């Protein structure tokens, strides 16, 4: 559950810290007081996109911090483990989000930096926010299949994954077959070109890395005279005459040897340095001599190398940037040539594989359809039961499955799913998108949330004015359903309906104040007397009379009795 939410400098909120409890929470207040900002803050810690205009005017950044208490075994711990986030079920989860005035965002989980993708995946396990327009997803039949698959994910999930893998394999076969068919149209001219290129490259006997080694050899041969001359001069300077470098160093060495015993403390280290220099110079001179004697003068070899490099340069212009690329191209066109030479045989093989894979798809798709059909029946009955509790007792609901043609397979399977409803007795089932009113859609969505909250284990469920446009018995039923939902998860509702507010276990008032030239939004955890006054305001508007206060007390008393009765049952 969400235990605490702290907000600083978000829109008109300067600083708010709210402690929450188990059960059903309502947030009420006048229109424009800033109730949605609390929900926006929750959305941000759950991975929603932030923007610079959310930062309070004149401030550097907005800060939101949420603390969750989640039991061991919850899916969020698996998410943390996969992302390398150090967290333990023995401690609370602290999510912190900062949005700067420049629009940059920083997110942390238990002090560890995470990116938005990681935060969103964790947030999806912790918070589900249902806005007043989200029930429009019920009007999109293309999303109904996802609802059904989620309902029985334990059975449908593995079948769907196996089918999707088979579908991908079938798609690859179709792609290969199509490419081979297209190559057949240009096979004659391409075959001649490929044969020429294969002969040209193969006859060159290319070797990996030979262009670099030839370039190195050319550099040495082209500079042979210079290398010989410089090495010879270097050797002569060191060893070539009595006036050479070694002779001078040797003379110095002998002179120091004559006096080293007179003052060994000073002269012996100097002598050792000169001796070391002498022997190193002598070794260098011998190496220069050997190098001079091995310098190769070979104009014929140089011409041969230049001719080979010219050939490689022409190949690079035509076939690739390096010998490795050219050899890779040779491998590719040999495969293409083989495909052209054996096209008809290959086409027959692929068609046979496609037919076999198509039959497998139909078989797997059939199994998936059977699982969906069974789940559809159960889901429809559960929704009808939930709708009875929401004063839609006579409503019939159906999850209709339509089998696709064998030639119109999709990656999702063989089925098209659409929710059907008959809201009144004697009426035929019709597509939900065509006949449901706004109030009916809100109650159907609430019924589905009641079912799926027991399946997805999301601990925090938020309803943002989903009861708009609902009144009377329907509003009371929605309130009671939200209260029942809060047995399985923590429920929050922004509402303008007193029927909903009176059922809350915790009631927060969002109100706006103006101090000087600035606007501030405050959040108050209402106690008994304050809660009665807020309910009276919701009932009577601006004027709070003794009658509305009495009515508010009566509503709270009846709500408490309903909750007590529900808990006993």
PADO-497632 format. One record per residue (C-alpha): residue in three letters; x, z, y. Coordinates in pm, whole numbers, plus 50000, padded with zeros to 5 digits. Layout:
ALAXZY;...
This chain:
UNK500005000050000;UNK500954996850366;UNK501905031650486;UNK503075024650842;UNK503184996451095;UNK505304997751410;UNK505004971651688;UNK507064968252006;UNK506674942452283;UNK504344919152093;UNK501964901452333;UNK500134928952527;UNK501314956452288;UNK504204975852438;UNK504685001852165;UNK502375011451878;UNK503055030751558;UNK500185034051311;UNK500085053950987;UNK497665041050724;UNK496025055950417;UNK494525044550090;UNK491105028550092;UNK489085008850345;UNK490295005950707;UNK488394990450996;UNK489724980051334;UNK487154977351611;UNK487154972451986;UNK485874950452263;UNK486474913052248;UNK489934905852390;UNK491244941152336;UNK494004928452107;UNK492634935151758;UNK494044902351625;UNK497534912051744;UNK497654938951473;UNK496824912551214;UNK499334888351370;UNK502004915351334;UNK501164919350965;UNK501334881550925;UNK504794881151081;UNK506224907350843;UNK504674887150558;UNK506674856350659;UNK504434839450914;UNK506054817151175;UNK506924833751505;UNK507174818651853;UNK508674829352182;UNK505234831952347;UNK504494861952121;UNK507154882452305;UNK505704904952576;UNK506324890852924;UNK509574903953073;UNK511004916252741;UNK513984903052543;UNK512374904852201;UNK509414916251994;UNK509964939851700;UNK507644946051405;UNK508404969851122;UNK506194976550819;UNK506635001750540;UNK505084995850197;UNK504795018849896;UNK504664996549586;UNK504685008249223;UNK507264998248961;UNK506414966648770;UNK504834949449071;UNK505804912349107;UNK507534918649443;UNK510394936649264;UNK511044905149059;UNK511174885049382;UNK513714909249531;UNK515854907949217;UNK515864869749218;UNK517014868849580;UNK519644896049532;UNK517864921049758;UNK518844956449665;UNK515624976349637;UNK514235002149398;UNK510685012149307;UNK511795048149371;UNK511895040849744;UNK509605024349996;UNK509974988350113;UNK510784984450483;UNK510384949650632;UNK511624944150987;UNK511044912751192;UNK512484905251537;UNK511534875451754;UNK513654868852062;UNK512394854552389;UNK514324822852301;UNK512214818851986;UNK514874828751731;UNK513744851251448;UNK515594877251238;UNK514164893350924;UNK515404922550714;UNK514204938750393;UNK515534974250351;UNK518214965550605;UNK519354933550431;UNK519084900550614;UNK516704875250453;UNK515614840550556;UNK512004831050628;UNK511464814850288;UNK512544846750108;UNK510414868250338;UNK507364846050288;UNK507644847549908;UNK507904885449919;UNK505094887250175;UNK502804866649952;UNK503124894549694;UNK502304921849946;UNK499724909450197;UNK496764885450178;UNK495204877750518;UNK491754861850514;UNK490774848350857;UNK487254840550972;UNK487844803350914;UNK489674805950581;UNK486404802450389;UNK486564765850495;UNK488904761250198;UNK485794764949983;UNK484544732850144;UNK487544713150015;UNK486884703149652;UNK490534693449604;UNK491394730749622;UNK488784741949368;UNK491024732749073;UNK493704756649202;UNK491164784949222;UNK490094778748863;UNK493664776848730;UNK494574809048912;UNK491584826648754;UNK492954823148399;UNK496624817248475;UNK497724835748160;UNK496184809147933;UNK495984778948164;UNK499464783248319;UNK501564775248007;UNK499294745847913;UNK499494732248267;UNK503304734648275;UNK503634716847938;UNK501244689648052;UNK503124685348384;UNK506444681248201;UNK504884654847974;UNK503384637448278;UNK506804636048449;UNK508324620548136;UNK505504595048123;UNK506044586748492;UNK509764581048432;UNK508964556948146;UNK506524537948368;UNK509154535948642;UNK511764523048397;UNK509314497448259;UNK508394485348609;UNK512044481848713;UNK512824462148398;UNK509844439348460;UNK511004432748815;UNK514544424748704;UNK513134398148473;UNK511994377448772;UNK515524373948900;UNK517334376448568;UNK518754340948560;UNK520574341348892;UNK521604377648848;UNK522984371248498;UNK525344344148628;UNK526504366448913;UNK527024396548685;UNK529034375948435;UNK531344363448711;UNK531834398548853;UNK532414414148510;UNK535034387648424;UNK536754391048762;UNK536984429048756;UNK537764431748383;UNK540604406248401;UNK542254426548679;UNK542834455848436;UNK542334481648710;UNK543674516648661;UNK542474547848838;UNK544814557749123;UNK546924526149106;UNK546174516649468;UNK547754549249591;UNK550774546849359;UNK551374510249453;UNK551204518449822;UNK553814545649771;UNK556084522549574;UNK555734495249839;UNK556704519850113;UNK559914528649929;UNK560884492749848;UNK560134480550200;UNK562414507350343;UNK565164505550076;UNK567894493750314;UNK567124520650570;UNK566994547750300;UNK570344536150153;UNK572064534850491;UNK570814568650611;UNK571644586150283;UNK575154571050282;UNK575764581850642;UNK574534616750562;UNK576824619250262;UNK579844606950461;UNK579094631850737;UNK579224660150486;UNK581844648750236;UNK583314615850346;UNK586594626050507;UNK588844655250601;UNK586874657450924;UNK583504660250747;UNK581204689850776;UNK582224705050445;UNK585924703150531;UNK585314722150855;UNK583184748850684;UNK585794751450403;UNK588544756850654;UNK586564784750822;UNK585884800350482;UNK589614800650390;UNK590634815950724;UNK588124844550686;UNK589264850450326;UNK592774857550463;UNK591574886750675;UNK588484899750496;UNK590324929250342;UNK591504941150683;UNK587974948250809;UNK585664943650506;UNK582684961850658;UNK582304934850923;UNK583994904350772;UNK582694904850414;UNK579024897850511;UNK580194869750740;UNK582304854650463;UNK579384856050219;UNK577184837250465;UNK579814810150514;UNK580374807250136;UNK576634803850077;UNK576374777150347;UNK579344758450200;UNK577944756949847;UNK574484747149972;UNK575964719250185;UNK578074707749893;UNK574994706349667;UNK573044687249936;UNK575914662249969;UNK575924655449593;UNK572114650449598;UNK572424625849887;UNK575094606649693;UNK572874604549385;UNK569894593449595;UNK572044566449765;UNK573254553549433;UNK569664551049297;UNK568024533449592;UNK566334502249447;UNK566584468149614;UNK563944445849445;UNK562344419049668;UNK560584403449366;UNK558894436349278;UNK557904440949643;UNK556204406649645;UNK554434415349321;UNK553144448149465;UNK551904431449786;UNK550034405349583;UNK548384432649373;UNK547424452749681;UNK545864421549839;UNK543764417249525;UNK542644453649537;UNK541774449749906;UNK539564419849830;UNK537864439749548;UNK537224468849786;UNK535504445450031;UNK533204432849754;UNK532694461349509;UNK533614495449647;UNK535834516649868;UNK538264526849593;UNK539374517349242;UNK537114545049111;UNK534134529849294;UNK534984495049165;UNK535194507348805;UNK531884525948851;UNK530304493748978;UNK531684475548674;UNK530034501048447;UNK526734496748634;UNK526624458848616;UNK527614459248249;UNK524574481548188;UNK522454458048400;UNK523764428248205;UNK523004445647879;UNK519484452648004;UNK519024416148100;UNK520334403747766;UNK518074427647576;UNK515164429047822;UNK512364418747588;UNK513484442447315;UNK513844470547568;UNK510384463547712;UNK508834466747368;UNK510654499847311;UNK509544514047645;UNK505944502847594;UNK505894520047256;UNK507324551747410;UNK504764549847693;UNK501914546347447;UNK503144576047247;UNK503604596947562;UNK500164586747692;UNK498574598447366;UNK500474631347398;UNK499224634847757;UNK495624629847647;UNK496084655647372;UNK497704681347604;UNK495214673147879;UNK492384678747633;UNK493724713247547;UNK494054720947919;UNK490474708947979;UNK489174731447701;UNK490924761547853;UNK489564752748197;UNK486054747848063;UNK486054782547908;UNK487514797648226;UNK484974778848443;UNK482084794248252;UNK483494829448287;UNK484374824848656;UNK480894811948741;UNK479244841848568;UNK481554866448746;UNK480874850549085;UNK477134852349021;UNK477464889548939;UNK479424895649257;UNK476894875749463;UNK474064897349329;UNK475784927049492;UNK475944907049816;UNK472174900649829;UNK472374865649682;UNK470564876649364;UNK468834843849285;UNK471904822249347;UNK473164800449064;UNK476854791049073;UNK478674765548860;UNK482294754548831;UNK481694718048741;UNK484404699048550;UNK484464661148551;UNK486754642548309;UNK488944615948473;UNK489334581248324;UNK492284578148086;UNK493904553848329;UNK493674577948624;UNK495704606948496;UNK497194630648753;UNK499944656548730;UNK497254683648743;UNK495534671648427;UNK492444652048324;UNK489944672048528;UNK488254670948865;UNK486694704448961;UNK484004711949218;UNK482054743449295;UNK478274738449277;UNK475564761649408;UNK471804765649411;UNK471064792849666;UNK467324794049600;UNK465174792849284;UNK463874758449193;UNK466654740049374;UNK469154718549182;UNK472854726349179;UNK474594708049460;UNK478184706949590;UNK479034738849776;UNK480544718650061;UNK477204702050138;UNK474664730050145;UNK476254764550198;UNK475714781850533;UNK478404801450715;UNK476974834750598;UNK476784822550240;UNK480354809650252;UNK481594843150379;UNK479884861350092;UNK481084836249832;UNK484634839849958;UNK484314877649952;UNK483014875649594;UNK486034854749495;UNK488414878549672;UNK486834907249478;UNK487544888849152;UNK491034876449236;UNK492234909249390;UNK492064923849038;UNK494214895248909;UNK496924888549170;UNK497824925649229;UNK498354920449604;UNK498224956049746;UNK497034947850102;UNK493954926550168;UNK493034918250529;UNK489714904050654;UNK489814891451013;UNK486204889551139;UNK484964872650820;UNK481554888950876;UNK480944868851195;UNK477454853951190;UNK476194878550927;UNK473644905950991;UNK471044928250830;UNK471144933750455;UNK473914907950411;UNK476144927150651;UNK475454959450463;UNK476254942550132;UNK479544928950270;UNK480464963950391;UNK479734979250050;UNK481694951649874;UNK484754957550096;UNK484514994650021;UNK484414987349647;UNK487354963549684;UNK489424991549835;UNK489445008749495;UNK491814981649368;UNK493814975649687;UNK494124986750046;UNK491534968050255;UNK491614961550631;UNK488784945950829;UNK488504936051193;UNK484804937551260;UNK482104939051526;UNK479454950751278;UNK478524987851271;UNK477314983350909;UNK480894974950811;UNK482585000751035;UNK480545029950903;UNK481755023650545;UNK485425027750641;UNK487685055050510;UNK489785051850827;UNK488615038151163;UNK491025025651433;UNK489925016851786;UNK491854989351965;UNK491424992152341;UNK493074977552648;UNK494244996152959;UNK495674983853288;UNK498365004553455;UNK499664991253781;UNK500184954053733;UNK500604955353354;UNK498154953753063;UNK498624975852758;UNK496894976252419;UNK496475010352256;UNK495485019751899;UNK493635052251832;UNK492985066951487;UNK489425079051545;UNK488365113351431;UNK484745122851356;UNK483345126451710;UNK485265096551846;UNK484135075551551;UNK480485084151621;UNK480875072851985;UNK482535040051880;UNK479735032851632;UNK477185041051902;UNK478925016052134;UNK478794989551862;UNK475074996751813;UNK473984999052173;UNK476504979952379;UNK477604994652712;UNK474995022652722;UNK475625050952478;UNK472475071752449;UNK471555101852240;UNK469495078152026;UNK472445055351948;UNK474655085851883;UNK472075099551642;UNK471795065851475;UNK475605064051441;UNK475705098551278;UNK472975088251038;UNK474855056150943;UNK478065075450869;UNK476145101050662;UNK474395073850457;UNK477695054950415;UNK479405086350284;UNK476565091350036;UNK476865055249917;UNK480635058849869;UNK480165091549685;UNK477545076049458;UNK479745045449394;UNK482745067149304;UNK480655086649051;UNK479425054448889;
